[in-house]
């Protein structure tokens, strides 16, 4: 059974940034899946599932989306479809 992954996030009008400590997992073992209303990150035994509210969709096909790992922390930068804030 997967364990919930810890994460932090922040956003601006164009994008949301999600940071996830990988707890010793190598970046090559991380599975990332995006749709317009879901962010899924899996690295055994951790699973992060984030539901995005209808009307506040993200853009999974945007070429400016990125995933980088620095110091054992995965940083996702995901573009939004419209200009708004989650908070």
C-alpha positions as CSV (number, residue, x, y, z in Angstrom):
1,X,0.0,0.0,0.0
2,X,1.5,3.4,-1.0
3,X,2.3,6.0,1.6
4,X,1.2,9.7,1.1
5,X,4.1,11.8,-0.1
6,X,4.9,15.1,1.5
7,X,4.9,18.2,-0.7
8,X,4.8,22.0,-0.7
9,X,3.4,24.3,-3.4
10,X,3.1,27.9,-4.5
11,X,1.5,29.5,-7.5
12,X,1.2,32.7,-9.5
13,X,-1.2,33.7,-12.3
14,X,0.5,31.5,-14.9
15,X,2.0,28.4,-13.1
16,X,2.0,26.2,-10.0
17,X,5.3,25.0,-8.5
18,X,5.1,21.7,-6.5
19,X,8.1,20.5,-4.5
20,X,8.3,16.9,-3.4
21,X,11.2,15.4,-1.3
22,X,12.1,12.1,-2.9
23,X,13.2,10.4,0.4
24,X,16.3,8.8,-1.2
25,X,14.5,7.6,-4.4
26,X,16.6,8.2,-7.6
27,X,14.9,10.5,-10.2
28,X,15.0,7.6,-12.7
29,X,12.5,5.7,-10.5
30,X,9.9,8.6,-10.3
31,X,6.7,8.3,-12.4
32,X,5.0,11.6,-13.2
33,X,1.5,11.7,-14.8
34,X,-0.4,14.9,-15.6
35,X,-3.9,15.6,-17.0
36,X,-5.7,18.9,-16.9
37,X,-7.3,18.0,-13.5
38,X,-4.8,15.6,-11.9
39,X,-1.1,15.5,-10.9
40,X,0.2,12.0,-9.9
41,X,3.8,11.4,-8.7
42,X,4.8,7.9,-7.7
43,X,8.1,6.8,-6.2
44,X,7.9,3.6,-4.2
45,X,6.5,3.4,-1.6
46,X,5.2,7.0,-1.9
47,X,2.3,8.3,-3.9
48,X,1.1,11.9,-4.4
49,X,-2.3,12.5,-6.0
50,X,-3.5,16.1,-6.4
51,X,-7.0,16.8,-7.7
52,X,-7.2,20.2,-9.5
53,X,-10.5,22.0,-9.2
54,X,-12.7,22.1,-12.3
55,X,-12.4,25.5,-13.8
56,X,-8.8,25.9,-12.6
57,X,-7.2,23.4,-14.9
58,X,-3.5,23.0,-15.6
59,X,-2.1,22.6,-19.1
60,X,-0.3,19.2,-19.2
61,X,0.8,19.7,-22.8
62,X,2.5,23.1,-22.4
63,X,6.1,23.1,-23.5
64,X,7.1,25.2,-20.6
65,X,6.2,22.6,-18.0
66,X,9.3,21.1,-16.3
67,X,10.5,18.6,-13.8
68,X,13.9,19.0,-12.1
69,X,15.6,17.3,-9.2
70,X,18.0,19.3,-7.0
71,X,19.3,18.0,-3.6
72,X,16.8,15.1,-3.6
73,X,13.8,17.3,-4.1
74,X,11.6,17.0,-7.3
75,X,10.4,20.4,-8.5
76,X,7.5,20.5,-10.9
77,X,6.6,23.7,-12.7
78,X,3.2,23.3,-14.4
79,X,1.5,26.0,-16.5
80,X,-2.1,26.9,-15.9
81,X,-4.7,27.1,-18.7
82,X,-6.0,30.5,-17.5
83,X,-4.6,33.3,-15.4
84,X,-5.9,32.7,-11.8
85,X,-4.6,31.9,-8.3
86,X,-5.4,28.6,-6.4
87,X,-5.5,30.4,-3.1
